[in-house]
Amino acid sequence: MAKIVFCEDEERIRKLIRAMLESTPYEIYMAADGVEGLELIERERPDIIFADISMPGYDGFQLADIVKSRPHLAEIPLIFLSAFAQQAEKDEGRKHGAMEYLTKPFSVMDLLTKIEQYVPSQAQQPPSELH
C-alpha cells in the first residue's frame, strides 16, 4: 500500500485532507510541522510527500532541501501546498526539488490527480489507513 506524508500546520486542512482520502487505497500520515514531517518521512519512507510552504519548525523549502540532500529520500516526489502559489514561489519551489504545486483550496480530484500522477496504481488495495 502506498504511503503519503502530508506536512501541514493548519489543523482544519489536515482534517479536510483526511476526510478527502478516507476511502482511498493509501496509508496517510500527517505532520503538524516540518520537524515532525521529517521524522515521519524518515520512519515511513513514503511514496510521495505533500508539504506546506509556511509552517513552523522547518518551512516547506527547508524540509525539501533536507529530504533532497539525503540519498535514501531524494527520489521521493515532493509537492508543495500553498495558498499563494505565484510564479516566483513556484520557481523557488523547483529550486528546492518540488515536482509540483497544489494551490489551496484544492478539490479531492486535484489531490487524487497529483497522487496518481506520481504514485504507482493501487488497484485492488483495501481502504486507507489513517495515522
N, C-alpha and C positions, 0 to 999 in steps of 0.2 A: 504494500500500500504506500503510495506516495506521501511524503511528509512536506508540510508547508509551515514556515515560520512567518508570523506577522509581528513586526515591531511597530507598535502604535501607542502613543501615550494617552490618547483620549479614550476613556473607558466606553463611552457610548459608541464609538466607532468599532472598538473591539467587539462589543456585544452585537452590533449590526453585522459585522463580518461573520461571527459565529453563527448567527441566525441564517445568513445567506448560504453558508456552506454546510449546514447541519445534516443535510441528506445526501451529501456528495461522498465519493469514494476516496476521501483524503484524510490523513491524520493532521489535525490542525493544532498548532502550538502558538500561544500568544505571549508576547512580552510587552511590558508597560514602558520600557525604556531601552536605550541602546546597550547598556551593560547587561541587563537581563537577556536581551536579544542575542548578544554574543555568546552568553552561556548556553542558551538553547541551541544555537547554531552549532556550537562545538559538540554538544552532547548528542543531538539528534541527527546531525548531518542531513539537513532537509534537501528535497529535490528542487525547491525554489524558496526565495526569501522576498518578502514584501517589507519595505522599511519606510516609515515616515521620515521626511527630511528634518523637521523640527521636533526633537524630543530630548528629554533630559539624559544625563549620562553621556553616551556618545550620540551625536546627531547622526542623521542618515548618511551623510558624506563620510564622517569619521568611521562609522560602522562598516561602510562599504570598503574603505581603504584597508581596514584591519582584515576583513574577510578576504579581499582580493590579494592581500600580501601573504596569506597562509596557503601553501601549496595544496593541502588537503581540502581546502574550502574554495579555492579560487575559481573553480569551474561552475560553481552553483549559480544559476541565473538569479539576478537581483533586480527587482522592480521597485522604484521609488513611488511612494504615495505622497501627494501634495495637493493642497488647496490652491496653490499659486504656481502652477507649472508654466511659467513664462519661458520663452525660448532660451534666455540666458541661463535660467535654472536647469533646463533640460540639457543644455550644452555642458554645464558644470557637472551634472549627474553622470554624463557619459565619460567625462574625465576620471570619475571615481569608479567606473566599471558597471554602471547601471545599464541594463538591456533596454529598459523602457520606463515610462512614467504612467501612472494611473492617477488621473486628476479626480480629487474629491469634490463633490459627491460622485460616486460611481454606482452603476447598477450591478445586479448579480450577474447579468450577461457580460458586462465589461470585465468583471473579475474572472469569471469562468473562461472567457476567451483568452485572457492573458495566461491563466494557469494551463489551459490546454495547449497553448502555443509552445510552452516550454517544458511541460511535464509529460512523460510518456502516457499513453492511453491507460486508463484504469478500468476498462470494461470488466465486468464480472466481479468487481470488488464489493465488499459489504459497505454500508454507510459509514460516514466518517467517525473517527474517534476524536473527541474534543479534549484538549489538555489545558 
